[in-house]
Amino acid sequence: MKYLFILNDPPYGTERDYNGLRLATKVLELDREAEVTVFLLGDSVTCAKAGQQTPDGYYNLGRMLKPIVRRGELLLCGSCMEARGMKDAEVTEGAQRSNLARLAEKTIEADKVLVF
């Protein structure tokens, strides 16, 4: 089954991205055949900023993206990155700059689309 997770919120301040990534990771864990794509839109592109340092005991979305990159696909809206001054060199390894056309393709291909 193909899953598309679309995240929209900033990485910290709400827990929507955190919960979306928790669910995406759990799907990968429970279904070895699952194809998971996480698409970061708007403020959520900053979830993929490399080098995040959070206080001890606090979740770190940069680290939470690693299983997605290893077994799935992590796409970032390029125009959203540009609007926030993010460069390709600043994102976590394995993340890919993308665009709305690719999001539309992924939406059409997906069996399930989950939006956070």
C-alpha positions as CSV (number, residue, x, y, z in Angstrom):
1,M,0.0,0.0,0.0
2,K,1.2,3.5,-0.8
3,Y,0.8,6.2,1.9
4,L,1.3,9.9,1.5
5,F,1.7,12.0,4.6
6,I,1.4,15.8,4.0
7,L,2.7,17.9,6.9
8,N,2.0,21.7,7.1
9,D,2.9,23.0,10.6
10,P,6.1,24.4,12.0
11,P,8.3,21.7,13.6
12,Y,7.9,23.0,17.2
13,G,5.0,24.8,18.9
14,T,2.4,22.3,17.8
15,E,2.6,18.6,17.8
16,R,0.9,18.0,14.4
17,D,4.2,17.2,12.6
18,Y,5.4,15.2,15.5
19,N,2.3,13.1,15.4
20,G,2.3,12.7,11.6
21,L,5.9,11.5,11.7
22,R,5.1,9.1,14.6
23,L,2.3,7.6,12.5
24,A,4.4,7.4,9.3
25,T,7.2,5.7,11.3
26,K,4.8,3.2,12.9
27,V,3.3,2.4,9.4
28,L,6.9,1.6,8.2
29,E,7.5,-0.5,11.3
30,L,4.2,-2.5,11.1
31,D,4.0,-3.0,7.3
32,R,7.3,-4.0,5.7
33,E,5.7,-3.7,2.3
34,A,4.4,-0.1,2.8
35,E,5.6,2.7,0.6
36,V,5.7,5.9,2.6
37,T,6.2,9.4,1.3
38,V,6.3,12.4,3.6
39,F,5.8,15.7,1.8
40,L,6.7,18.8,3.8
41,L,4.7,22.0,2.9
42,G,4.8,25.5,4.3
43,D,6.4,25.9,7.7
44,S,6.9,22.1,8.0
45,V,9.9,22.3,5.6
46,T,11.9,23.5,8.6
47,C,11.4,20.0,10.1
48,A,14.1,18.9,7.7
49,K,16.6,21.5,8.8
50,A,19.9,19.7,9.5
51,G,21.6,20.1,12.9
52,Q,18.6,20.6,15.1
53,Q,19.5,20.7,18.8
54,T,16.6,20.2,21.2
55,P,16.7,20.0,25.0
56,D,17.2,16.6,26.6
57,G,14.0,14.8,26.9
58,Y,12.4,16.8,24.0
59,Y,11.6,15.2,20.7
60,N,13.8,16.1,17.7
61,L,12.0,16.1,14.4
62,G,15.3,16.0,12.5
63,R,16.1,12.7,14.1
64,M,12.5,11.5,13.5
65,L,13.0,11.9,9.7
66,K,15.8,9.3,9.6
67,P,13.5,6.2,9.3
68,I,11.5,8.0,6.6
69,V,14.6,8.7,4.6
70,R,15.9,5.2,5.0
71,R,12.8,3.3,4.0
72,G,10.6,5.9,2.4
73,E,10.7,9.2,0.6
74,L,11.0,12.7,2.1
75,L,10.0,15.5,-0.2
76,L,10.1,19.3,0.5
77,C,8.2,22.0,-1.3
78,G,10.9,24.0,-3.1
79,S,9.0,27.3,-3.1
80,C,8.2,26.9,0.6
81,M,11.9,26.4,1.2
82,E,12.8,29.5,-0.8
83,A,10.1,31.6,1.1
84,R,11.9,30.6,4.3
85,G,15.4,31.2,3.0
86,M,16.3,27.5,3.2
87,K,19.1,26.2,0.9
88,D,19.4,22.6,-0.2
89,A,22.7,22.3,1.7
90,E,20.8,23.0,5.0
91,V,18.4,20.1,4.9
92,T,18.8,16.6,6.4
93,E,20.6,14.1,4.2
94,G,18.2,12.2,2.0
95,A,15.6,14.9,1.8
96,Q,14.7,16.0,-1.7
97,R,13.5,19.4,-3.0
98,S,10.2,18.9,-4.8
99,N,7.2,20.9,-6.1
100,L,3.5,21.0,-6.3
101,A,3.3,19.0,-9.5
102,R,5.2,16.1,-7.8
103,L,2.8,16.4,-4.8
104,A,-0.1,16.1,-7.2
105,E,1.4,13.0,-8.8
106,K,2.1,11.4,-5.3
107,T,-1.5,12.2,-4.3
108,I,-2.9,10.5,-7.4
109,E,-0.7,7.4,-6.9
110,A,-1.4,7.0,-3.2
111,D,-3.8,4.5,-1.7
112,K,-4.1,6.7,1.5
113,V,-3.4,10.4,2.0
114,L,-3.1,11.7,5.5
115,V,-2.8,15.4,6.2
116,F,-1.4,16.9,9.4
